[in-house]
């Protein structure tokens, strides 16, 4: 395909910058610096693992923060399409216009008030279990945070370039100490012992399916919980509460769909990959899953993991329903009640 229209790329990228100007400072310093390093590599077209001159990165970082200062609070840019300007959140109309050009566009909110945009080459569009899946390749415009997979307005966006770049960054961090554990097992399962770094792109290609299964689990959870869940989540203005709410629904999706499917398939490589990324609040909420994985690795045939997933599916659904009950009872004032519920020891699945 030919390169997309420059004015379109600039409009999408400007919206990405406006979004980043509002929310980049919300990250912890460590995450911010890691994401800025990866963003620098993407913007300059640098290969994965290529060393970067500290002075050049520092100058770019200063220029980017100055750009954000000038854009913070500005209105979103309309997108220039052949039929006229289009609101950047009119995703259906934009994709209808761009699909014949071999392009895909994404826009939505990854968290309350946190917009995200991207423009990329469209690799495929197909239905999977009744859900439209758009798979993209090369990215022409994107923000600081570029989730490799997302469910937005009933469509799954699987971003292969973002997945590869994310895995290269994870691999680079792992090489500092090369610890044993799930990520090393995932690398070995994709041929690391024989072919070294070639395992990373192979893992990205193979594990796109694992990300897709998670998003299909999200779609099932959305149907299970109903429209009130999205309305409740958009009303949250406390970052930690929002992260707790996201974590419990992620666990519901993975205990209902992702992990049972992988276990049933006997896909050890994908299980290693999933547990290599089992961290943060999800790991705090479900320490029993990590123990069940170790039992799987020790050779129990997945029995402990199957039990943990069955219990988890019931636990996380019940907890999500308690969150919804608090929202329906307290409305806009439900946030502190939800936070208390999710921070209580009873919220954990031991």
C-alpha positions as CSV (number, residue, x, y, z in Angstrom):
1,X,0.0,0.0,0.0
2,X,1.0,3.6,-0.4
3,X,1.9,5.8,2.6
4,X,-1.2,7.4,4.1
5,X,-2.0,11.1,3.5
6,X,0.4,13.2,5.4
7,X,-2.3,15.6,6.7
8,X,-4.2,12.6,8.2
9,X,-1.1,11.2,9.9
10,X,-0.3,14.7,11.4
11,X,-3.9,15.1,12.6
12,X,-3.9,11.7,14.4
13,X,-0.4,12.3,15.8
14,X,-1.4,15.7,17.1
15,X,-4.4,14.1,18.9
16,X,-1.9,11.5,20.4
17,X,0.3,14.4,21.6
18,X,-2.7,16.2,23.2
19,X,-3.7,13.0,25.0
20,X,-0.1,12.5,26.2
21,X,0.1,16.1,27.3
22,X,-2.8,15.5,29.7
23,X,-1.8,12.1,31.1
24,X,1.9,11.3,30.8
25,X,2.6,12.9,34.1
26,X,0.2,10.4,35.8
27,X,2.7,7.6,35.4
28,X,5.3,6.6,37.9
29,X,8.7,8.0,37.0
30,X,10.1,4.5,36.2
31,X,7.2,3.6,33.8
32,X,7.3,7.1,32.2
33,X,11.0,6.8,31.4
34,X,10.7,3.3,30.0
35,X,7.8,4.2,27.8
36,X,9.6,7.4,26.6
37,X,12.6,5.3,25.7
38,X,10.4,3.0,23.6
39,X,8.5,5.9,22.1
40,X,11.8,7.5,21.1
41,X,12.9,4.4,19.3
42,X,9.6,4.1,17.5
43,X,9.5,7.8,16.4
44,X,13.1,7.7,15.1
45,X,12.6,4.3,13.5
46,X,15.4,2.7,15.5
47,X,15.7,-1.1,15.7
48,X,15.1,-2.9,18.9
49,X,18.1,-3.1,21.2
50,X,20.0,-0.4,19.4
51,X,22.0,1.6,21.9
52,X,20.8,5.2,22.2
53,X,23.0,8.3,22.9
54,X,22.0,9.8,26.2
55,X,22.5,13.3,25.0
56,X,20.2,12.8,22.0
57,X,17.5,11.1,24.1
58,X,17.7,13.9,26.6
59,X,17.3,16.6,24.0
60,X,14.4,14.8,22.4
61,X,12.8,14.3,25.8
62,X,13.0,18.1,26.6
63,X,11.6,19.0,23.2
64,X,8.7,16.5,23.6
65,X,7.8,17.9,27.1
66,X,7.9,21.4,25.6
67,X,5.5,20.3,22.8
68,X,3.2,18.8,25.4
69,X,3.2,22.0,27.4
70,X,2.0,23.9,24.3
71,X,-0.7,21.4,23.5
72,X,-2.2,20.6,27.0
73,X,-5.9,21.3,27.1
74,X,-6.3,21.9,23.4
75,X,-9.3,20.6,21.5
76,X,-9.0,17.4,19.5
77,X,-8.3,17.8,15.8
78,X,-10.9,16.7,13.3
79,X,-9.5,14.2,10.8
80,X,-9.2,15.3,7.1
81,X,-10.9,12.6,4.9
82,X,-11.9,12.8,1.2
83,X,-15.5,13.5,2.2
84,X,-14.6,16.2,4.6
85,X,-13.5,16.6,8.2
86,X,-14.6,13.9,10.7
87,X,-14.8,13.9,14.5
88,X,-11.8,11.8,15.7
89,X,-14.1,9.6,17.9
90,X,-16.3,8.7,14.9
91,X,-14.3,5.5,14.5
92,X,-16.8,3.6,12.4
93,X,-17.0,6.3,9.8
94,X,-13.3,6.8,9.7
95,X,-12.5,3.1,9.3
96,X,-15.1,2.7,6.6
97,X,-13.3,5.4,4.7
98,X,-9.8,4.1,5.4
99,X,-10.3,0.4,4.9
100,X,-10.1,0.6,1.1
101,X,-6.7,2.4,1.6
102,X,-5.4,-0.5,3.6
103,X,-5.5,1.5,6.9
104,X,-7.0,1.0,10.3
105,X,-7.7,3.7,12.9
106,X,-8.4,3.3,16.6
107,X,-9.7,5.9,19.1
108,X,-11.2,5.5,22.5
109,X,-10.7,5.8,26.2
110,X,-8.3,3.3,27.9
111,X,-9.3,4.7,31.3
112,X,-11.7,7.4,32.5
113,X,-10.7,10.6,30.7
114,X,-7.7,9.0,29.1
115,X,-8.0,9.1,25.3
116,X,-5.9,6.9,23.0
117,X,-5.4,7.1,19.2
118,X,-3.5,5.3,16.5
119,X,-3.3,4.9,12.7
120,X,-1.7,1.8,11.2
121,X,-1.6,-0.5,8.2
122,X,-4.5,-2.9,8.1
123,X,-3.4,-6.5,7.9
124,X,-6.7,-8.2,8.3
125,X,-10.3,-7.9,9.5
126,X,-12.3,-10.9,10.5
127,X,-14.9,-12.2,12.8
128,X,-13.9,-14.3,15.8
129,X,-16.7,-15.7,17.9
130,X,-19.0,-12.9,16.6
131,X,-16.5,-10.1,17.4
132,X,-14.8,-8.1,14.7
133,X,-11.0,-8.3,15.0
134,X,-8.8,-5.8,13.2
135,X,-5.2,-6.7,13.0
136,X,-2.7,-4.0,12.2
137,X,1.0,-3.9,11.2
138,X,3.1,-0.8,10.7
139,X,2.0,2.1,12.8
140,X,2.0,5.7,11.3
141,X,0.7,7.6,14.4
142,X,0.5,6.5,18.0
143,X,0.8,7.8,21.6
144,X,3.3,7.3,24.4
145,X,1.2,4.3,25.6
146,X,0.4,1.8,22.8
147,X,-1.5,-1.2,24.1
148,X,-0.9,-4.1,21.8
149,X,-4.5,-5.3,22.1
150,X,-7.7,-3.5,23.1
151,X,-11.5,-4.0,23.0
152,X,-13.2,-0.8,22.0
153,X,-16.9,-0.4,21.1
154,X,-17.2,-4.1,20.4
155,X,-14.2,-4.3,18.1
156,X,-10.8,-5.9,19.0
157,X,-7.7,-4.1,17.8
158,X,-4.6,-6.3,17.7
159,X,-1.5,-4.1,17.1
160,X,1.3,-6.4,15.9
161,X,4.0,-3.7,15.8
162,X,3.2,-2.5,19.3
163,X,3.3,-6.2,20.5
164,X,6.7,-6.7,19.0
165,X,8.1,-3.5,20.4
166,X,6.7,-4.2,23.8
167,X,8.3,-7.7,23.8
168,X,11.6,-6.4,22.7
169,X,11.6,-3.9,25.6
170,X,10.7,-6.7,28.0
171,X,13.4,-8.9,26.6
172,X,16.0,-6.0,26.9
173,X,15.1,-5.6,30.5
174,X,15.3,-9.3,31.1
175,X,18.8,-9.5,29.7
176,X,20.2,-7.3,32.5
177,X,20.1,-10.2,34.9
178,X,18.6,-13.1,32.9
179,X,16.6,-14.5,35.8
180,X,14.9,-17.9,35.7
181,X,11.1,-17.9,35.7
182,X,8.1,-17.7,33.4
183,X,9.6,-15.3,30.9
184,X,12.7,-17.5,30.5
185,X,10.5,-20.5,30.0
186,X,8.5,-18.6,27.4
187,X,11.6,-17.7,25.6
188,X,12.9,-21.2,25.6
189,X,9.5,-22.5,24.4
190,X,10.0,-20.2,21.3
191,X,13.5,-21.5,20.6
192,X,15.7,-19.2,22.6
193,X,18.2,-21.8,23.6
194,X,18.8,-22.7,20.0
195,X,18.4,-19.4,18.2
196,X,18.8,-16.7,20.8
197,X,17.0,-13.4,20.0
198,X,15.1,-14.8,17.1
199,X,12.8,-16.2,19.8
200,X,11.4,-12.7,20.5
201,X,9.7,-12.0,17.1
202,X,8.6,-15.7,17.0
203,X,7.0,-15.2,20.4
204,X,5.3,-12.0,19.3
205,X,3.7,-13.8,16.3
206,X,2.6,-16.8,18.3
207,X,1.3,-15.0,21.4
208,X,-0.9,-12.6,19.5
209,X,-3.4,-15.4,20.0
210,X,-3.1,-15.2,23.8
211,X,-3.8,-11.4,23.7
212,X,-6.8,-12.1,21.4
213,X,-8.1,-14.7,23.8
214,X,-8.0,-12.1,26.6
215,X,-9.9,-9.6,24.6
216,X,-12.5,-12.2,23.8
217,X,-12.7,-12.8,27.5
218,X,-13.3,-9.1,28.0
219,X,-16.1,-9.2,25.4
220,X,-17.7,-12.0,27.4
221,X,-17.3,-10.2,30.6
222,X,-18.9,-7.1,29.1
223,X,-21.9,-9.1,28.1
224,X,-22.0,-10.8,31.5
225,X,-21.8,-7.5,33.5
226,X,-23.9,-5.3,31.2
227,X,-23.8,-1.7,30.3
228,X,-23.7,-0.4,33.9
229,X,-20.1,-1.6,34.2
230,X,-18.8,0.8,31.5
231,X,-20.9,3.6,32.9
232,X,-19.6,3.0,36.4
233,X,-16.0,2.8,35.3
234,X,-16.2,6.0,33.3
235,X,-17.4,7.8,36.4
236,X,-14.3,6.9,38.4
237,X,-11.9,9.8,39.0
238,X,-9.5,8.1,41.4
239,X,-6.6,6.4,39.5
240,X,-6.1,3.6,42.1
241,X,-9.7,2.7,42.3
242,X,-9.9,2.6,38.5
243,X,-6.9,0.3,38.4
244,X,-8.5,-2.1,40.9
245,X,-11.7,-2.2,38.9
246,X,-9.7,-2.9,35.7
247,X,-7.7,-5.7,37.4
248,X,-10.7,-7.6,38.7
249,X,-12.4,-7.6,35.3
250,X,-9.1,-8.7,33.7
251,X,-9.0,-11.6,36.1
252,X,-12.6,-12.5,35.3
253,X,-11.8,-12.5,31.6
254,X,-8.7,-14.6,32.0
255,X,-10.2,-17.1,34.4
256,X,-13.3,-17.6,32.2
257,X,-11.6,-17.6,28.8
258,X,-7.9,-17.1,28.3
259,X,-6.4,-19.5,30.8
260,X,-9.0,-22.3,30.5
261,X,-8.5,-22.2,26.7
262,X,-4.7,-22.4,26.9
263,X,-4.9,-25.2,29.5
264,X,-7.3,-27.2,27.4
265,X,-5.1,-26.8,24.4
266,X,-2.1,-27.9,26.4
267,X,-0.3,-24.7,25.2
268,X,2.6,-24.6,27.6
269,X,4.4,-21.8,25.7
270,X,1.3,-19.5,26.0
271,X,0.9,-20.3,29.7
272,X,4.5,-19.4,30.3
273,X,3.9,-16.2,28.3
274,X,0.8,-15.3,30.3
275,X,2.4,-15.9,33.7
276,X,5.5,-13.9,32.6
277,X,3.1,-10.9,32.5
278,X,1.1,-11.7,35.6
279,X,2.2,-8.8,37.8
280,X,1.0,-5.7,39.6
281,X,-2.5,-5.6,41.0
282,X,-3.6,-8.8,39.3
283,X,-0.8,-10.7,41.0
284,X,-1.8,-9.1,44.3
285,X,-5.4,-10.0,43.9
286,X,-4.8,-13.7,42.9
287,X,-1.6,-15.1,44.5
288,X,-3.1,-18.6,44.3
289,X,-2.8,-18.5,40.5
290,X,1.0,-18.1,40.7
291,X,1.1,-21.1,43.1
292,X,-1.1,-23.2,40.7
293,X,1.3,-22.3,37.9
294,X,4.3,-23.5,39.8
295,X,2.4,-26.8,40.5
296,X,1.8,-27.0,36.7
297,X,5.5,-26.4,36.1
298,X,6.3,-29.1,38.7
299,X,4.3,-31.6,36.6
300,X,0.8,-31.9,38.2
301,X,-0.8,-31.9,34.7
302,X,-2.6,-28.6,35.3
303,X,-4.9,-29.9,38.1
304,X,-4.2,-27.1,40.6
305,X,-4.5,-24.5,37.8
306,X,-7.8,-25.9,36.6
307,X,-9.2,-25.7,40.2
308,X,-7.9,-22.2,40.7
309,X,-9.5,-21.1,37.4
310,X,-12.8,-22.6,38.3
311,X,-12.8,-20.9,41.7
312,X,-11.5,-17.7,40.2
313,X,-14.2,-17.4,37.6
314,X,-16.8,-17.6,40.4
315,X,-14.9,-15.3,42.7
316,X,-14.2,-12.5,40.2
317,X,-17.8,-12.6,38.8
318,X,-19.2,-12.3,42.3
319,X,-16.8,-9.5,43.1
320,X,-17.7,-7.6,39.9
321,X,-21.4,-8.0,40.8
322,X,-20.7,-6.5,44.3
323,X,-19.0,-3.5,42.6
324,X,-22.1,-3.1,40.4
325,X,-24.4,-3.4,43.4
326,X,-22.5,-0.6,45.1
327,X,-22.7,1.6,42.0
328,X,-26.4,1.0,41.7
329,X,-26.9,1.8,45.3
330,X,-24.7,4.9,45.6
331,X,-24.5,6.2,42.0
332,X,-21.9,8.9,41.6
333,X,-21.0,8.6,45.3
334,X,-20.0,4.9,45.0
335,X,-16.3,5.4,44.4
336,X,-15.1,5.2,48.1
337,X,-17.3,2.2,48.7
338,X,-15.9,0.4,45.7
339,X,-12.4,1.2,46.8
340,X,-13.0,-0.1,50.3
341,X,-14.5,-3.3,48.8
342,X,-11.6,-4.0,46.5
343,X,-8.9,-3.1,49.1
344,X,-10.4,-5.5,51.7
345,X,-8.7,-8.9,52.2
346,X,-11.8,-10.7,51.1
347,X,-11.4,-9.3,47.6
348,X,-8.3,-11.5,47.1
349,X,-8.5,-15.0,45.8
350,X,-6.0,-16.9,47.9
